[in-house]
Amino acid sequence: MDLRVRLAIILLMSGVVALVWTFPQWQPFFINETQTEYFVGLELELQERYIGLSIEEREIYQDLQEEQPELALNLVRGRLGESTQAPEDEATFDEEGWTILRRGEFVEIDPTRRAEGNVLIYEFTDGQRIVRLEDFATFPGDDLHIILTRDPDPREIGSLDPDYIDLGEIKGTIGSQNYTLDLGIDLNEFLAVAIISERNQVVMSVATLR
């Protein structure tokens, strides 16, 4: 047999032996790289949708899972849920006879917690008032509520005043919608409207009022 062929065979066999011998050292890197594409505990039918999220979103959920796995799983399941449309009869609004008292714009807290659209608080001549979400859109979530808070820019549930006013579960994750305010509420005390996940105790987005 040609010497060069022998050397090639020897080198090939040496490489195979080296790979087998060092397998325990490099195996974790291979496995971890594969596993990061999936979310532990998430239903199989949702895994493909999870992989379709942005890298930034997946990293946030993965980091949270290391600290609070149950919360992370609940948030991912909510995020991957179906969007819901707000009532069609609230899509348009006749502004005649109303005065705008306050307004604000929803902001992104991080790639997993965001909403779009404007908040307007209207008052009618008889004193009736509503909070209106215009051109609103937010991620699907678990038990999402709209609240009035005295904190001008709450990013975490812990920073909310304990007696914030819950206006109820949002009517849809997409579309304009209205919420009636009690006449006894002093709007001068409240500085922001927020969307929170009541069940998971997470602030999803905030609109500071001006």
N, C-alpha and C positions, 0 to 999 in steps of 0.2 A: 504494500500500500504506500502511496506517495506520502512523503514526510509532511507536506503541507496539509494533506487531508487528515492525517493523524493529529496534527496540532489543532486543527479546527475542531475535530471531534472532542479532543481533550478540553479545549476552552469552552465548548458548548456544555459538556458534562459538568465542568467546574462551575459554570454559571447556574445550572439547574440546582446543583448541590447548595450553592450559596443562597439561592432564593428559598429553598426548602428550609435551610438552617436558620435563616433570619426571618422567616415568616411571622413568628410571634411579635417581632419588633415593628414590621411595617403593616401588619394586618389591621390594627386599629385605625390607621389613617385612611385606609381604603373603605372600611366599614363606616366610619364617621362621615366621610364625604358623601356616601350613598344615603345614609340615614337622614342627613340634614334636608334632603329633598321632601321628606314626609314629616307629618306631625303626629307624635305618639298619642294614641288613644282616639284619634279622629276616625270617624266612620269611613270605610273604604270608598263609598260613593262620593265623599267630599274631598278625598285626597287630591284628585286631579285639579279641582277648583282651588285648593290651597296652594298647589304648586304654581298656579297661574297668578297668584298675588305678586306684588313687587318684592324684590329682594329686601328692601328696607322694612316692609311690613313683616315678612317672614322672620327677619332677624329680631324684631321687637317681640313677636310672639314667642320665639325660641328662648330669648333671654328671660321673658316673664315666666316661661314654663319651668325654668330652673329654680325660681324662687316661689312661685305660686302655681303649681301645675293645674289645679282644678279651675282657678280663675282663668288661666290662659286658655284652657280647653273650651270653657264656656264662651269666652270672647271670640275665639276662632269660629265656633259653631254659629254664633250670632252673626259674625261678619259674613259668613258664607251662606246665610239665609236668603230668602227671596225678598226683593224690594217690593214695597207696597205703595199704591197710588193714593194720594189724598182725595177726599170727596170732590167729585166733579163740580158740584154746585158751589164750591168755595174757590174754584180756580180764578174766577173773575170777581172784582169788587168795585162797587160804586162808591167812589170817594166823596161824592157830593153830600154836604151836610156834616161831614166829619172833620175833626181837627187832629193833626198829628202831634201827639204830645212828646213822644220819644222815638228814637230809632237807633239801630245798630246793625252790624254785619258779622255773620259767623266767621270764625277763623279756624285754621288747622292747628291742633295741639301737637300731633305727630302723625306719621303716615297711617296709623291705625285709628286715629280719633280726629274726625274732621266733619264739617258740614259746610254747605254753601248756601248763600241766600241772605236776605235781609229780614230784620225784625222791625215792625212798625207798631206803635201803640196808638190807637185811634180813640177819640172821645166824641160822642154824639151830643147834640144840644140838650138832650134829656139826662145827660150824665152817664149814659151807658158807655162802657169802654171794652175794647178787645185788643188782644195781642195777635197780630197777623204775621205769619211767616210767608214772605214773598219769594217766589222762584226757589223754593227750598229743596235741598237734597242732602241726604246723609247716608252713611253706610247702613245696611241692615244691622240690627242689633237685638239684644235680648232685653225686653221690658223697657223700652226707651220712653222717657218722660220729659216734658218741657217744664222748666221751673223759673221763678223769679228769685234772685238772690241779692243780698246786700254787698257781696264781694264783687268788685268791678271786673275781675279777671280770674275766676277760679279755674285751676287746672287739675286739681285733685279734690275728691270728696271731702277730705279732711279740712280743706280751706273754706268750705261752704258754711255760712251761718246756720246754726242748728234749726232755726225756724224759717227756713226758706219756704216759699209758696209753690206747691206742686199744682200745676194747671192740668195735670192728667197725662195719660199716655198719648204720644203723638199719633195723629190720625193717618199718617202715611210717611214713608221715608222719601217720597218724591212728591212735589207739588205744593202749591200755596194752600194755606189752611188758617182757620181762625179759632181763637180761644177767648171765651168771655171772662172778664175780670169782675170780681165782687166790688161793689161800690165803696166798701169800707177800706179798701187797700190804699195806703198812702204811697203813691209811686215815687215820691221824693226819697223814700228810704231804700229803694231798690235800684241797683246800679248795673245789673246785667241779666240777660236771659241765657239759660244754659240748657243743653240737652244732656241728660244723664241716663246711664243704665241703672235703674233702680235696683234690680236684682243683684247686679254685680258690683254696685257701688263704684262706678267709674264715670268721670266726666268725659263726654264725647266731643263737645264743642261749646264755644262760648261766644256771645255777642254782647260786647260792652255797650250800654245805652248812653246816649248823649242828648 
